[in-house]
Amino acid sequence: MATAISTPNIAFIKYWGNRNNPLRLPMADSLSMTLSEPSVEITIDHADTLKIQSSTMGEDREVTGKHLDRFQKVIDLAKEYLGTLGIDDALPGELSIRIDSHIPPAVGLASSAAVFSCLARAIAALITEKKELTDEQVSIIARLGSGSAARSVMGGFVALEAGEGASIDAAKAVQIADENHWLLHDIVVIPSREEKKVGSTEGHALAATSPYFAARIQAIRTRRQQECIDSILEKDFEKLQRVSEEDALDMHHVMETSNPPLKYLSQETHRIVGEVKALRETKHLPVLFTMDAGPTVHLVCTDEATEEVRAFASAQKGCTIFESQVGPGARGK
Ligand code: DP6
């Protein structure tokens, strides 16, 4: 039996589009900050058939249909990957999985990133007598469940390197700086608690239908990813703000011009973004905005800006607010 705990992350350079969908091999690198909360805890053990028990915020949830299939696929692919490491028999039968999530549903905090990074860490702990996996190897298992989950395996600031070729281990996460490097906060403004209609997995498969997709990949490969890494290493907030906002808006442009178009941002999102821009101009606040596949606005700021950003967030009518900061990533328990 093995237990692990993990959390979501928020991306500054977004992962959107794969070169191989079943293996989640991304077209370009991405980069995120691992969050300190909310957390997911997973306990796994050997079993004869796949069994999943799940509870979200204390409420039991049945895992069926495509959700169950997704877990089965990850376990099968994880076995295939462990085979390439010479430990084919490390996960012999099936697994019983108990998931305890403290992530409120449909708030725009990627629960799949927390769940699959947590599952990967738990698998690593379960097989530790056969082989001690490195963080990078754990990130490969996490990626097989959800691309962005690879980044939550480590703490602080983490890149998912796309790599090259079609092998199962071609893309992996690397830590740029740990959670003690730079204290940044993520104040999350949630205008709507509706479940999104098109999930990320379906969205990735549409990315290449946008006429702007190729230019986006080119920009990340030639410039943005490196600028983002530099901004973090130099703790240059203005640089981080420029490159991450450019990339987030570019990703949404690709989404909105794909076929069929994916419109994740709402009028409320645009209003909040407009007001954040005005606030930072008048008060010279180190705060940046970024949005994933939903209307939720993440306001990432430095420690000294937290109070003013929190006040701004609380003043948003009809919005739920959630607060987090840079965190340590998936770990055994
Ligand atoms: C917009 O990792 O959620 O949040 O591999 O299908 O689970 P799957 O996709 P996912 O994609 C993340 C999309 C994003 C950007 C990001 O977090 O980098």
Residues whose N, C-alpha, C, O or C-beta is under 5 A from the ligand:
A	BS01	DP6	A11 I13 K14 Y15 R24 S30 S112 G145 S146 G147 S148 A149 S200 T201 D292 A293
